[in-house]
Structures are given as C-alpha cells and as structure tokens.
C-alpha cells in the first residue's frame, strides 16, 4: 500500500500517523505501507500569495493526480487544504479524530494579539487570519509570511514580523506547542473550515482500500467537517475569500458558527446554528445562505 503526501514535516507526521494506525488496526508490519512524497503546486509557489495562484487545491492537485494515475493507493491531507469539490472518481471516506482547531498566537514580543503595540507587523499567509487581525486590531499591519510551520517560526525569529498565527493542531503534532505565546479564543478568532482535521482520500472504486481505512474514521469529526465544508461550498470558498467556520458536537447537539469578512477587516457577517448530527449538510448550507443574503451578492466578489 502506498500513501501519498506532501513533504513538509507536518504532512509527513500525518502520513506516518495514518501508517501507524493502519498497521495497528490490521496487524501489518510498517514496511507493508510505503510513504510516497509528492511535491505540489502549493509547495513550489513561494513568490506570491496562493490566493493569486488559484487558491484551494494547490496542496492537493498533484497528489490527487497520482491517485487517479494509480501511482498511490491513498492520500493524506490537512482537510483545510482540500477543495470542496473533489475530482471525479475520488472520495474522502475517512477522517481521523480532530485535534484542537483553534489558532495559536506566536510572538517574542507579546503574550496576546491585544498586547501588541500599535503598528506592529503580523505575518500570515492566510486571508482569514489577516482579516480577523484587522477586525480586532485595525491599527496593526499585516504582511505575507509563507512556508511550513518551522519556516514561519524561523522567519519570526529573524524579525521578519512581530507576531504570527499558526494552527494549534500543527504545533501540537510537531511537538512545538511551547512556541505558542497564547491560544486564541474561538470567540476572538474563528478557525478555518476543517482546521485540525486530517482526511484520507481514495479512489471511489477502490473498495479494498475503503475497507482498510474504515476503522480509522471518527464519526463526530466527519459530521463536524461535513457541516463546515457544506458552508464553504455554498459560499464557493477558496483561498481568495476570508471565510471561517467551526462545528462542534456536544451531547449529541451539533453547533455551528460561521463568518465571512472583508480582507481589511472593515466588515464582517456572522451566524450560528444548532441541530442534530443528521442536519449537518442543511445547517452548513443554510448558514451560508443567510450570510449571502445579509452581505449581498457582491460582498465576496468585492472583497
């Protein structure tokens, strides 16, 4: 069996975790599963924002092509990188248990975003984070800070920015959680859709691989991510639009919060929904419809 993955330390951690879980579930030796590193467009493009290069899918395109070409048997993705519409012939039947979806504030100069001095520079490649920073602190400056987790931490250490924001899930998985000056409350900064979730993608006709990965699926994570991706899909979300969304399950109750923002943080629209797990798709879609109605048809295009 061959697992396709990007080559960043976090992507490799995720691929090795799937390898470990598969081996444990089926009592297979580790060498029965090969990890195949595939360089993606998102890895190659370093000279401009990904939003200018096509947005979502840039970290999955070449891996999905390898799946369709039968070069690999399954792919492991950070779900926040996965486009809402998959290529024909591919499915994501399995999501691992979700890690903490919140953002981490990282800075050698301040404990929290609110503690930064006026005019401080926050480096981030995420339009969502940029917009929410500007919403909370219009006085702060933002600049693009690209690269994997370690690269962005190094750039911060070199003084290329006063602070950055990273997914807490990635820091925890890499054992780098100590770099977080603080964890940002969801009330202050709503995460990216599917942040902290790892998905396994396979060919839809490959029933053998589907049976192998089935024991790894975590139903609650799958329900929450389904809600968030339904929200994103209705908004036609890509890396070009600041969109945030988070669904949680608590005592059988599905709770969803969603938001769309202007890139400069000058305007935003937020909504929330509650329902049962069976309402996941409807809740996400309905929340998006409300925001589109409130913001007007040109809000996302204009921002």
Residue pairs with C-beta under 8 A, 6 or more apart in sequence:
1 22
1 32
1 33
1 34
1 73
1 74
1 209
1 212
2 33
2 34
2 35
2 36
2 71
2 72
2 73
2 74
3 15
3 18
3 19
3 33
3 34
3 35
3 36
3 72
3 73
3 74
3 75
3 76
4 36
4 38
4 63
4 66
4 67
4 71
4 72
4 74
4 75
4 76
5 11
5 12
5 14
5 15
5 35
5 36
5 37
5 38
5 63
5 75
5 76
6 12
6 37
6 38
6 39
6 40
6 42
6 43
6 59
6 63
7 37
7 38
7 39
7 43
8 43
8 148
8 149
9 148
9 149
9 150
9 174
10 78
10 148
10 149
10 170
10 173
10 174
11 76
11 78
12 35
12 37
13 173
13 174
14 76
14 78
14 173
14 198
15 35
15 76
16 35
17 96
17 173
17 198
18 74
18 76
18 96
18 198
18 200
18 216
19 30
19 33
19 35
20 30
21 96
21 216
22 28
22 33
22 212
22 213
22 216
23 29
23 30
23 32
23 33
25 212
25 215
25 216
26 212
36 66
36 71
36 72
38 62
38 63
38 66
38 72
39 62
40 58
40 59
40 60
40 61
40 62
40 63
41 53
41 54
41 58
41 59
41 61
41 62
42 50
42 58
42 59
42 81
43 59
45 53
45 58
46 146
46 147
49 125
49 127
49 144
49 239
50 58
50 125
50 239
51 127
51 238
51 239
51 240
54 238
55 238
55 239
55 240
56 81
56 82
56 83
56 84
56 237
56 238
56 239
57 81
57 82
57 83
58 81
58 239
59 77
59 78
59 81
60 75
60 77
60 81
60 82
60 83
60 201
63 72
63 75
63 77
63 201
64 75
64 86
64 87
64 90
64 201
66 72
66 75
67 73
67 74
67 75
67 90
67 201
67 202
67 203
68 87
68 89
68 90
68 203
73 202
73 206
73 209
74 200
74 201
74 202
74 209
74 213
75 200
75 201
75 202
76 198
76 199
76 200
76 201
77 92
77 198
77 199
77 200
77 201
78 194
78 197
78 198
79 92
79 95
79 194
79 197
79 198
79 199
79 225
79 229
80 167
80 192
80 193
80 194
80 195
80 197
82 92
82 194
82 199
82 201
83 238
84 229
84 232
84 233
84 237
85 233
86 92
86 201
89 203
89 204
89 205
90 201
90 202
90 203
90 204
91 201
91 202
91 203
91 204
92 199
92 200
92 201
92 202
93 200
93 202
93 210
93 213
93 214
93 217
94 199
94 200
94 213
94 214
94 216
94 217
95 197
95 198
95 199
95 200
95 217
95 218
95 221
95 222
95 225
96 197
96 198
96 199
96 200
96 216
96 218
96 221
97 218
97 221
98 169
98 196
98 197
98 218
98 221
98 224
98 225
99 168
99 169
99 172
99 173
99 196
99 197
100 168
100 169
100 172
100 183
100 196
101 167
101 168
101 169
101 186
101 191
101 195
101 196
101 197
101 246
102 168
102 183
102 184
102 185
102 186
102 189
102 191
103 129
103 165
103 166
103 167
103 168
103 183
103 184
103 189
103 191
103 195
104 165
104 166
104 167
104 168
104 171
104 177
104 179
104 180
104 181
104 182
104 183
104 184
105 111
105 112
105 113
105 163
105 165
105 180
105 181
105 182
105 183
105 184
106 153
106 156
106 163
106 164
106 165
106 166
106 179
106 180
106 181
107 116
107 156
107 162
107 163
107 164
107 181
108 156
108 157
109 116
109 117
109 120
109 162
109 163
110 116
110 117
110 120
110 162
110 163
110 181
111 181
111 182
112 181
112 182
112 184
113 122
113 133
113 136
113 137
113 140
113 163
113 165
113 184
113 188
114 136
114 137
116 122
116 137
116 140
116 162
116 163
118 139
118 140
119 139
119 140
119 141
120 140
120 141
120 162
120 163
121 140
121 141
121 142
121 143
121 161
121 162
121 163
122 129
122 130
122 133
122 140
122 141
122 142
122 143
122 161
122 162
122 163
122 164
122 165
123 142
123 143
123 144
123 145
123 152
123 155
123 156
123 160
123 161
123 163
123 164
124 130
124 133
124 142
124 144
124 145
124 164
124 165
125 144
125 145
125 146
126 165
126 192
127 239
127 240
127 241
127 242
127 263
128 192
128 242
128 243
128 244
128 261
129 165
129 189
130 142
130 242
130 263
130 265
131 242
131 261
131 262
131 263
131 264
131 265
131 268
132 188
132 189
132 190
132 242
132 244
132 261
132 265
133 140
133 142
133 165
133 265
134 140
134 142
134 263
134 264
134 265
134 266
135 261
135 265
135 268
136 188
136 189
136 265
138 265
138 266
143 160
143 161
145 152
145 155
145 156
145 160
145 161
145 164
146 152
147 154
147 155
149 166
149 170
149 171
149 174
149 176
150 174
150 176
152 164
152 166
153 166
153 176
153 179
155 161
156 163
156 164
163 181
165 184
165 189
166 179
166 180
167 191
167 192
167 195
167 196
168 177
168 180
168 183
168 196
169 195
169 196
170 176
171 177
171 179
171 180
186 246
186 257
189 244
190 244
190 245
190 246
190 257
190 258
190 259
190 270
191 244
191 245
191 246
192 243
192 244
192 245
193 228
193 229
193 231
193 232
193 237
193 243
193 244
193 245
193 246
194 225
194 228
194 229
195 246
197 221
197 224
197 225
199 225
200 213
200 216
202 209
202 210
202 213
203 209
220 249
223 247
223 249
223 254
223 277
223 280
224 246
224 247
224 248
224 249
224 254
224 280
225 247
226 280
226 281
226 284
227 245
227 247
227 254
227 256
227 280
227 281
227 283
227 284
228 245
228 246
228 247
228 256
228 258
228 284
229 284
230 280
230 281
230 282
230 283
230 284
230 285
230 288
231 243
231 245
231 256
231 258
231 284
231 285
231 287
231 288
232 243
232 245
232 284
232 288
233 284
233 285
233 288
234 284
234 285
234 288
234 289
234 292
235 241
235 243
235 260
235 288
235 291
235 292
235 300
236 300
237 243
241 260
241 300
241 303
242 260
242 261
242 262
242 263
242 303
243 258
243 259
243 260
243 261
244 258
244 259
244 260
244 261
245 256
245 257
245 258
245 259
245 284
245 287
246 256
246 257
246 258
247 254
247 255
247 256
247 257
247 280
247 283
247 284
248 254
248 255
249 255
249 277
252 276
252 277
253 274
253 275
253 276
254 273
254 274
254 275
254 276
254 277
254 279
254 280
254 283
255 272
255 273
255 274
256 272
256 273
256 274
256 283
256 284
256 287
257 270
257 271
257 272
258 270
258 271
258 272
258 284
258 287
258 288
258 291
259 268
259 269
259 270
259 271
259 291
260 268
260 269
260 291
260 295
260 299
260 300
261 267
261 268
261 269
261 303
262 268
262 299
262 303
263 303
264 303
267 295
267 299
267 303
269 291
269 294
269 295
269 299
270 291
271 287
271 290
271 291
272 287
273 283
273 286
273 287
275 282
275 283
292 299
